[in-house]
Amino acid sequence: MSTQPDLLYTEEEEALRAAVRDLLDDHCDAAGVIARAESGTPHDLSLWKALADGMGLAGLLVPEERGGQGATHREAAVVLEELGRAVAPVPYLSSAVVATEALLAFPHSRLRSSGGTPIADDLLGRLASGRTIGVLAVGLHLAPGGAFTSVRLENGRLHGELTGIADAAVADVLLVPADDGGLYAVDADAVTVTPQVSLDLTRPVATVGLDGAPGRLLGPAEPAVRRALHAGAGLLASEQFGVADWALTETVRYLKERKQFNRPVGGFQALKHRLAQLWLEVVNLRAAARAAADALATGEDTDVTVAVAQAYAAPVAVRATEEALQLHGGIGMTWEHPVHLYLKRAKADSIALGTAGAHRAALAELVDLRAP
């Protein structure tokens, strides 16, 4: 019998939030993120080290016996909320969630390295420590049920090209699906990574070329990719909530300070109505995101809950950031103000791991409400 999802934050989760927010306040200011985006190398690896190594957050989803923290998707969701609020340019979703979940699909792998350690366990330990950044080499746009691209396996070597791979530029290892049905671990120095034009400057994508790259077989690709994308889509909603919540909070703050005709702009009734409607949508997004995280943590009703969260999250995050840009007036249109980073993240997230339409279609199938 299924239980009601717990949408409230525990004391431990609130403490985790406070610790992550303090770290981001100190090391991830808006001006620094904008400067990194301008430089063409947006990833902040010193911040990643502080999150992964200093706080142990890269291993939240990894069981203790496999080298991680043994936490749940609820804690990972709290981290993603805060990373969304800061549009932090770190590969947390790619490595600590998606790649990690793919490796967790091999709990009893008998495929071992030359040292006798199961290959998946070895990689999990390295990802959990933060010393290694892992990326699942499927396009960022791919929905959990979508068909993914496989490269060619020939004489034990991998050949082909994969596009739209998020955070490939900083990956140490890529998890690559091949046409024999296997998932292979490939060292980043054995592939060619070519940056692609990316709307979201804080989460760049790239093309990965393999020309005879050696790989270590982890196990069957299909269940691992499905698990990874499913968890990634569910937790992406928490990042989208963080983005939307920042947009609402900062817009309210700005409208209280900005004056027109010698009175705060936020006192105008038309703007109050817009903000009230946006607040309702953001609160509902928080509930949907929390439900998805709780479902992933408990394993109950995950398909429906994740589909609901993603069907709702994308349009709300996009609308919240669009409203933030408009209601900030002229300053909101400038490069110096960070609101454009949030709008671009919301837009990019709206097609990441499946569009809202794709998730609505999946939900219709799940609850037997198909279109006539």
Salt bridges, closest charged atoms under 4 A:
GLU13 OE2 - ARG74 NE 2.81
GLU13 OE1 - ARG290 NH2 3.04
GLU14 OE1 - ARG17 NE 3.11
ASP44 OD1 - ARG36 NH2 3.42
ASP53 OD2 - LYS49 NZ 3.13
GLU81 OE1 - ARG17 NH1 2.89
GLU82 OE2 - ARG17 NH1 2.88
GLU82 OE1 - ARG21 NE 2.81
GLU82 OE2 - ARG85 NH1 2.49
GLU101 OE2 - HIS73 NE2 2.65
GLU101 OE1 - ARG227 NE 2.76
ASP121 OD1 - ARG66 NH2 2.43
ASP122 OD2 - ARG126 NH1 3.28
GLU154 OE1 - ARG152 NE 3.04
ASP167 OD1 - HIS43 NE2 2.73
ASP187 OD1 - ARG216 NH2 3.65
ASP200 OD2 - ARG345 NE 2.75
ASP211 OD1 - HIS159 ND1 3.90
GLU222 OE2 - ARG226 NE 2.87
GLU239 OE1 - ARG203 NH2 2.60
GLU239 OE2 - ARG345 NH1 3.26
ASP245 OD2 - ARG85 NH2 2.77
GLU250 OE1 - ARG253 NH2 2.90
GLU257 OE1 - ARG253 NH1 3.11
GLU281 OE1 - ARG319 NE 2.96
ASP294 OD1 - ARG74 NH1 2.86
ASP303 OD1 - HIS230 NE2 3.52
GLU322 OE2 - LYS347 NZ 3.56
GLU323 OE1 - ARG274 NH2 2.64
GLU323 OE2 - ARG319 NH1 3.94
ASP349 OD1 - ARG203 NH1 3.16
GLU365 OE1 - ARG370 NH1 3.42
ASP368 OD1 - ARG370 NH2 2.74
